[in-house]
């Protein structure tokens, strides 16, 4: 696992609260894996975070939907007057 496996110096802190049942579950699971609680929690949390992000960046479609998607990407952009108007104004950051 890329995020946890490199072992850089840990400088950030999370403050967590758990029920006694959750604490026991995590401690037992960490012990069975042969790791400390911190490593167990970080590894588990990073795996879930990567899974959550992966679900938002990867999608599977059938061939018909893929062909329609590719056709839309290959088509010239549509001009939308409201967007043209928006981009003709200076950005909020430039106007300060």
C-alpha positions in Angstrom: 0.0 0.0 0.0 1.6 3.2 -1.2 0.5 5.7 1.5 1.3 3.7 4.6 4.1 1.5 3.3 6.8 4.3 2.9 7.2 5.0 6.7 7.9 8.7 6.6 8.1 10.5 9.9 4.6 11.0 11.4 3.9 14.6 12.3 0.2 14.8 12.2 -2.3 13.7 14.8 -5.9 12.4 14.8 -7.9 12.5 18.0 -10.5 9.7 17.9 -13.2 8.6 20.4 -14.5 5.1 20.4 -16.9 3.0 22.4 -15.4 0.3 24.7 -16.6 -2.3 22.2 -14.9 -0.6 19.2 -11.7 -0.2 21.2 -11.6 -3.9 22.1 -12.4 -4.9 18.5 -9.6 -2.7 17.1 -7.1 -3.9 19.7 -7.8 -7.5 19.2 -7.7 -7.2 15.4 -4.4 -5.3 15.6 -2.9 -7.9 17.9 -3.9 -10.7 15.6 -2.3 -8.9 12.7 0.9 -8.4 14.7 0.8 -4.6 14.5 0.3 -1.8 16.9 -3.1 0.0 17.1 -1.8 3.1 15.4 -0.5 1.2 12.4 -3.7 -0.9 12.2 -6.0 2.2 12.3 -3.9 4.1 9.8 -3.7 1.2 7.4 -7.4 0.5 7.6 -8.3 4.2 7.2 -6.0 4.7 4.2 -7.4 1.6 2.5 -11.0 2.9 3.0 -9.9 6.4 1.8 -8.3 5.0 -1.4 -11.4 2.9 -2.0 -13.7 5.9 -1.6 -11.5 8.0 -4.0 -11.2 5.1 -6.4 -14.9 4.7 -6.6 -15.2 8.4 -7.7 -12.5 8.2 -10.4 -13.1 4.8 -12.0 -16.3 3.7 -13.7 -17.3 0.8 -15.8 -19.8 1.0 -18.6 -21.0 -1.2 -21.4 -19.7 -0.8 -24.9 -22.7 1.3 -26.1 -22.3 3.8 -23.3 -18.6 3.9 -23.8 -19.1 4.6 -27.6 -21.5 7.4 -26.7 -19.1 8.8 -24.2 -16.2 8.8 -26.7 -18.4 10.5 -29.3 -19.3 13.2 -26.9 -15.6 13.8 -26.0 -14.6 13.9 -29.7 -17.4 16.4 -30.6 -16.5 20.1 -30.8 -17.5 22.0 -27.6 -20.8 23.7 -27.5 -20.8 27.4 -27.0 -23.0 28.4 -24.0 -23.5 32.2 -23.9 -23.8 32.3 -20.1 -20.3 30.6 -19.8 -18.9 33.0 -22.3 -20.2 35.9 -20.2 -18.8 34.4 -17.0 -15.3 34.0 -18.5 -15.3 37.6 -19.9 -15.4 39.0 -16.4 -12.3 39.2 -14.2 -12.1 36.5 -11.6 -12.9 37.2 -8.0 -9.3 36.8 -7.1 -8.3 39.4 -9.7 -10.9 41.9 -8.6 -9.7 42.2 -5.0 
